[in-house]
C-alpha cells in the first residue's frame, strides 16, 4: 500500500461516456496543488477492484451499465471500500447502479445496494443545465452541472438528497443526487467537479481526514460557475 | 435519371429547388443547399430518388473526415467527367437533393451523408459504393450512442445486398457495421487501413460485449477476446505520404492538406474511385489540387499573420488537429450552440498536452470550460475576447486556429467566408 492518495477510476472501459476522466484529473490536480501525493488507477472491468481512498464511477450506456453492476456485485471490492468508509463519487449511470435497482434496456436490474434508492424510467429524457442548493450539512455552494439521462431516481430513508433542484430535473424535478456517509451520487454528468471545485475539495478532505485545505487560485472555476449559473438565471 | 427524362413533377421540383438555392445565395443567406432541397422535396417527396436514378453514386459517411473524403473522392472520380457533390457539407437529404438538382445531367455523384441518415439515403439513391470511415463519440446530448450507430449501419446494409462497401479495417465499430455484408459474398467489401488515433469508443466488442484486445507489436491490430470480430486484412494502406493499392503499388499523394489523417482520407478516396474504374495513378494527382475544404485548412494572410483554420468537432478530431498543427501560436475557440451540441464535457476526453510550449490563446462562448480544462492539463493560456484580439496578441507568422463547428464558422465569417 502506497502512502500516496489512491484515486481509483472504476471501469473506464464500460463507464466513460463523455468526459468522465475529468473528475479523476481534477481531483489529482487539486491534491497536487496542496502537496498531497496522488496515485491514479484506471481499473478495467476484467480486473479486481484494488484498495483505494477515492473511487470514481462514470456514466454509460444501458448495456455497459448493467454489465458494470454485475461485475461490481461479483467483485465486492466496492462494498468493502464503503464498509471502511472510503470515498465514492458516482455520476449518472454510476450513481444509479449504487442503488437497490435500476432499469437498463427495458429490464429491472439489481444495483449494488450501497445507497438506499432505486431508479426507473422517466416520461422524458432530462437533457440540459442542472443546478441546485446542496444539503447545508455538506457546507458547499450551489451545485451546477449538465445532465443527460432518461432515469428518475427515488430516494429511501437511509440517504439524503445531495441538492434541492433549482434548474433541470435531477432525481425527479425536486431533488438531485444522494449522499450517505462518504458516498455521493449525482446526475451532474461527466466532469462534474469542473464546475464544483468545492465538492472536489470535500472529497479530498474526506479521503485525507484534513479539516481544511489551502485555497488554490480558482479564478477560472469561479468564472465558469458564474457563467453557467447565470445561464439558468441563478446569479 | 438525367434531367430531361424526369417526371414532370420532379422536373418542376428540381427547377424550384435550383431557383430557391440561387435566391438564398444571392441574398447572402447561405449557400442555399438546404432551402433549395427542402422546397424541391415539398413538391416531389421522391425528388431525391428521381434525381439519383440512372447515376453512379458514391456515399461517404462517418463521424469524422467525411467532408474532406467526399471532396477527395469527387476530385478522383472527376477524372471521368463532371461530378455532382454536396461540397458545402449539407449532408442530409435536402442537401443531396439540392446537389443533384444543381449538377444537371452528369452520371457521377459523390455525396457526403450524415451518419444518422445513411439508411434513408441508401434507399433513395441506390449507390454503387458506400464508404464507411469511422464512428466515435460526437455531440452525445443528442447523437446516438456509438454502438447503436454501428448497428443501424449494419441493418441498413442488410437491405442493400448489391452495394459495394469501402470500410475502415482499423475501427471495430465500422468493421462490425460491415462484417455481415462482407460475409454475404466474395468481394462485397474493400477494407482500407488509415490508422485510428482515437480508440476510447472501441474498448468493447459491439457484437458480444467482450474486450477488444490490441496487439503490443502491431499498433493497428485488434481482435475481440471471444473471436467474434477481428481486424480484416486491409487491401488499401498508407505509408507516410503514400497510398499503397491492393497490388502493392505505392502512390505518392502530394497533398496540400496537412496531417496523417488526410493521407488516410486520400486512400479511401482512391479506393472508392477505383470502383468507378479510375486508376489510382490517374486519381492521385487530382487529390493534390485540393487546397481547402469548406474553409477547413484554409490559410488567410492578415496583418502579417498567416492564419490557418482547422476544424475539430469531437475528441477524435481534436487529436488529429494537434497532429496537423505546427508548433506555432495557437488559438482555440469553443462554442456550444445547437450545431455543436450543448454539452462541453468532451473537453476532458481530449489531452491538450501536445500544446504545452506553444503560445495558447482561447476564446469562444465557452472559453471558461476550456480554461478549466487547460489549467487541469497544465497548459498555460491567455483568454482573449475576440478573434482580432488574438491576431494582435501573436507575433507575425503562423497562427494556427482550432475551433469547433460554430466557432469555426464565426471565425470564417470574420475572414470573409474563406473557402
Boltz contact constraints between the chains, C-beta under 6 A:
constraints:
  - contact:
      token1: [A, 13]
      token2: [B, 203]
      max_distance: 6.0
  - contact:
      token1: [A, 18]
      token2: [B, 140]
      max_distance: 6.0
  - contact:
      token1: [A, 18]
      token2: [B, 345]
      max_distance: 6.0
  - contact:
      token1: [A, 18]
      token2: [B, 346]
      max_distance: 6.0
  - contact:
      token1: [A, 19]
      token2: [B, 345]
      max_distance: 6.0
  - contact:
      token1: [A, 19]
      token2: [B, 346]
      max_distance: 6.0
  - contact:
      token1: [A, 19]
      token2: [B, 348]
      max_distance: 6.0
  - contact:
      token1: [A, 19]
      token2: [B, 349]
      max_distance: 6.0
  - contact:
      token1: [A, 21]
      token2: [B, 348]
      max_distance: 6.0
  - contact:
      token1: [A, 22]
      token2: [B, 348]
      max_distance: 6.0
  - contact:
      token1: [A, 25]
      token2: [B, 376]
      max_distance: 6.0
  - contact:
      token1: [A, 26]
      token2: [B, 376]
      max_distance: 6.0
  - contact:
      token1: [A, 29]
      token2: [B, 376]
      max_distance: 6.0
  - contact:
      token1: [A, 61]
      token2: [B, 145]
      max_distance: 6.0
  - contact:
      token1: [A, 127]
      token2: [B, 141]
      max_distance: 6.0
  - contact:
      token1: [A, 146]
      token2: [B, 343]
      max_distance: 6.0
  - contact:
      token1: [A, 148]
      token2: [B, 141]
      max_distance: 6.0
  - contact:
      token1: [A, 190]
      token2: [B, 345]
      max_distance: 6.0
  - contact:
      token1: [A, 191]
      token2: [B, 345]
      max_distance: 6.0
  - contact:
      token1: [A, 191]
      token2: [B, 348]
      max_distance: 6.0
  - contact:
      token1: [A, 194]
      token2: [B, 372]
      max_distance: 6.0
  - contact:
      token1: [A, 220]
      token2: [B, 371]
      max_distance: 6.0
  - contact:
      token1: [A, 220]
      token2: [B, 372]
      max_distance: 6.0
  - contact:
      token1: [A, 220]
      token2: [B, 375]
      max_distance: 6.0
  - contact:
      token1: [A, 221]
      token2: [B, 372]
      max_distance: 6.0
  - contact:
      token1: [A, 223]
      token2: [B, 368]
      max_distance: 6.0
  - contact:
      token1: [A, 224]
      token2: [B, 368]
      max_distance: 6.0
  - contact:
      token1: [A, 224]
      token2: [B, 372]
      max_distance: 6.0
  - contact:
      token1: [A, 227]
      token2: [B, 368]
      max_distance: 6.0
